[in-house]
Amino acid sequence: MKPKQIERAELVRHINEKRLEAGLSYAELADIADVDASQVSRICRGQFITFGASVVRICTTLGLQNTQGEGTTWKRSRRAFDPNWAKLERSIRRAWDNTPVGAERLAKVIAAVGEITRK
């Protein structure tokens, strides 16, 4: 979908507000959202034409929701964005082999780490 200039400007404002609130650099946001850092930089400067996959990934990562009405608008989600949780979740997804056995193994490893850190 090709946004109007005002829609793009509104989205860029929301993205940058959320990114700065979370204390994330372009590179950190890129790592969490799994988008190339140079593309994150361009998107954060409003240099995009459509609401493509990378724009949507960044918005989802930052907790921005797309609301339909007259045109396309973006608003802050009620869900608080926690960059530390996002980094942890990303690491877990990278380590998981997408199998039930792999999920069980990772859960056990995380539980064991939790036991160690509580002592």
C-alpha positions as semicolon CSV with decimal commas, in nm:
position;residue;x (nm);y (nm);z (nm)
1;M;0,000;0,000;0,000
2;K;0,132;0,341;-0,095
3;P;0,079;0,591;0,189
4;K;0,005;0,958;0,144
5;Q;0,281;1,197;0,249
6;I;0,095;1,295;0,567
7;E;0,044;0,928;0,660
8;R;0,412;0,856;0,608
9;A;0,513;1,158;0,817
10;E;0,280;1,052;1,099
11;L;0,420;0,700;1,097
12;V;0,781;0,822;1,094
13;R;0,704;1,045;1,394
14;H;0,554;0,751;1,586
15;I;0,843;0,519;1,495
16;N;1,106;0,767;1,610
17;E;0,920;0,850;1,931
18;K;0,893;0,482;2,025
19;R;1,253;0,408;1,922
20;L;1,391;0,696;2,128
21;E;1,171;0,612;2,429
22;A;1,314;0,260;2,420
23;G;1,667;0,396;2,388
24;L;1,734;0,198;2,072
25;S;1,984;0,286;1,802
26;Y;1,904;0,204;1,441
27;A;2,132;-0,100;1,469
28;E;1,961;-0,228;1,783
29;L;1,615;-0,183;1,631
30;A;1,737;-0,357;1,316
31;D;1,859;-0,656;1,516
32;I;1,535;-0,689;1,712
33;A;1,308;-0,639;1,410
34;D;1,528;-0,853;1,182
35;V;1,556;-0,573;0,927
36;D;1,881;-0,446;0,772
37;A;2,019;-0,149;0,967
38;S;2,048;0,069;0,658
39;Q;1,683;0,004;0,582
40;V;1,586;0,094;0,940
41;S;1,776;0,419;0,897
42;R;1,594;0,499;0,573
43;I;1,255;0,413;0,720
44;C;1,320;0,625;1,029
45;R;1,400;0,916;0,797
46;G;1,078;0,861;0,600
47;Q;1,252;0,733;0,289
48;F;1,006;0,461;0,193
49;I;0,726;0,445;-0,062
50;T;0,500;0,165;0,063
51;F;0,407;0,003;0,391
52;G;0,621;-0,296;0,299
53;A;0,731;-0,587;0,512
54;S;1,024;-0,402;0,671
55;V;0,807;-0,106;0,774
56;V;0,550;-0,342;0,922
57;R;0,819;-0,540;1,110
58;I;0,959;-0,223;1,263
59;C;0,611;-0,106;1,363
60;T;0,524;-0,444;1,512
61;T;0,851;-0,453;1,702
62;L;0,786;-0,108;1,848
63;G;0,424;-0,187;1,935
64;L;0,264;0,038;1,676
65;Q;-0,071;-0,074;1,537
66;N;-0,223;-0,002;1,199
67;T;-0,578;0,128;1,223
68;Q;-0,801;0,150;0,922
69;G;-1,031;0,444;0,869
70;E;-1,003;0,718;0,617
71;G;-0,662;0,632;0,485
72;T;-0,419;0,436;0,695
73;T;-0,319;0,561;1,035
74;W;-0,086;0,425;1,296
75;K;-0,122;0,456;1,669
76;R;0,059;0,345;1,977
77;S;-0,043;0,007;2,106
78;R;-0,163;-0,023;2,463
79;R;0,104;-0,291;2,501
80;A;0,420;-0,147;2,646
81;F;0,730;-0,211;2,438
82;D;1,018;-0,355;2,636
83;P;1,340;-0,360;2,434
84;N;1,506;-0,604;2,673
85;W;1,224;-0,855;2,633
86;A;1,239;-0,807;2,255
87;K;1,613;-0,887;2,256
88;L;1,556;-1,195;2,471
89;E;1,271;-1,316;2,252
90;R;1,483;-1,267;1,940
91;S;1,766;-1,472;2,093
92;I;1,529;-1,752;2,185
93;R;1,381;-1,758;1,835
94;R;1,731;-1,783;1,686
95;A;1,821;-2,072;1,916
96;W;1,497;-2,266;1,861
97;D;1,487;-2,526;1,583
98;N;1,104;-2,495;1,551
99;T;1,036;-2,842;1,691
100;P;0,845;-2,942;2,004
101;V;1,155;-3,121;2,133
102;G;1,365;-2,811;2,074
103;A;1,109;-2,597;2,257
104;E;1,116;-2,834;2,555
105;R;1,496;-2,829;2,565
106;L;1,512;-2,449;2,553
107;A;1,247;-2,422;2,824
108;K;1,456;-2,651;3,047
109;V;1,773;-2,450;2,982
110;I;1,596;-2,124;3,063
111;A;1,445;-2,274;3,378
112;A;1,790;-2,395;3,487
113;V;1,939;-2,050;3,429
114;G;1,653;-1,904;3,632
115;E;1,735;-2,138;3,920
116;I;2,100;-2,034;3,912
117;T;2,023;-1,663;3,907
118;R;1,782;-1,688;4,201
119;K;2,050;-1,835;4,429
